[in-house]
Amino acid sequence: MKNKDIIKKIIINLGTEEILKSVLAQYTAEETITRRGDIETTLDKFLIKRLEKYNLAVDYIDLVHIRLFDSFREAVEVKLAESVALRAAKQAKVIWLKKLHKYPNR
């Protein structure tokens, strides 16, 4: 096995997989979608620490694919849509109350 293969297979792949599992275990499945930036930051910190002892640097972390069950993903999307709708309804209520207070005889 070449040195480059050793670095790729042992140090990077195994170390990255171990760190990824450890970090993702700290978040709920819903948070893996809603807090992706936080997860990337945490991964970045752990990977930098792990790989610096091998004189390897981490330039950028970008979580593109996190596989979840389709039913769970759909449920999260519905919940997020409901949350957006609820915020819009609350905002509309505040606007309506302000108008009602400004023009009480209407």
N, C-alpha and C positions, 0 to 999 in steps of 0.2 A: 504494500500500500504506500502511495506517495505521501509526502508531508502535507501537500495541499488537500488530499483526500482525508487524511487523519484530522486535519483542522476542521474541514467541512462536516464530516460525519460524527466525530466524537465531541469536539469542543462546541461547535456552533449548533448543530442539530440537537444533540442531547441536552446541552445547556439551555438552549432556547426553549425547547419543549418543556423541560422541567420548570423553568421560570414562568412560562406562559400558563401552565396548569396551576402553579402556586398562586399567581396573581389573579387569574380568573376565578379561583375558588373563593376569593374574598368578596366577590360580587354576586348578586342574584342574577338570574337569567335576564330579567328585565333591565337591570343595570348594565349588562353587557351591550345593550343597544343604546340606552339613554346616557350612559357615562363613558362612552368610548374614548373620549379625550383624556379622562382621568386614568383609564386603564393604560392607554398609550404612554402617558407620563410615568406611571408606576413601572411599567415594563422597561421603559428607557433607563430609569434609575438602576433597576436590578441588572439589566444586561450590561450596562456600562461597568458596573462594579464587578460582575462575573468575568467579562471579557478583557478587562484592562490587565489582569494578571498574565494574559497571553499576548499582550501588546496588540490587541485588536480594538478597534474603535467602532462605536455605533454612531452612524450619521443621522439616521432617521427611522422612526417606527411608524408604520401605517397599518392599522388593522383594517383589512379590506373584507375578509371573509370570516365570519364567526357562524358556524352552522348550528342552528337551533331547529327543533321540530317545527314543521310548517304550522301546525295548529297553535303552538305557543307564539310564534312570530306574528301570526294573524291576530291572536288575542292581545298581544302587546300593541300592535298597530291600532286596534279598535280602542283600547284603553287610552292611548295617546290622543286619538281623534276625539274621544269623549272629553278628555282633559282640556283640549283646545276649545271645544264647543262650550264647556262649562265656563272657562275664562272669558270667552266672548259674551256669554249670557250675563255674567257678573259685570262685565264692563258696560254692557247695554243698560243694565239695571242702574248702575251708578250714574250714567248719563241721563237716564230718565228721571232719577231722583233729583239730580241737580236742576233739570229743567222744571220739574214739579215745584221745587223749592223757589226757583227764580220767578215762576209764573203760577202762583198757587190757585188762581181762579179759573184756570183752563181745564 
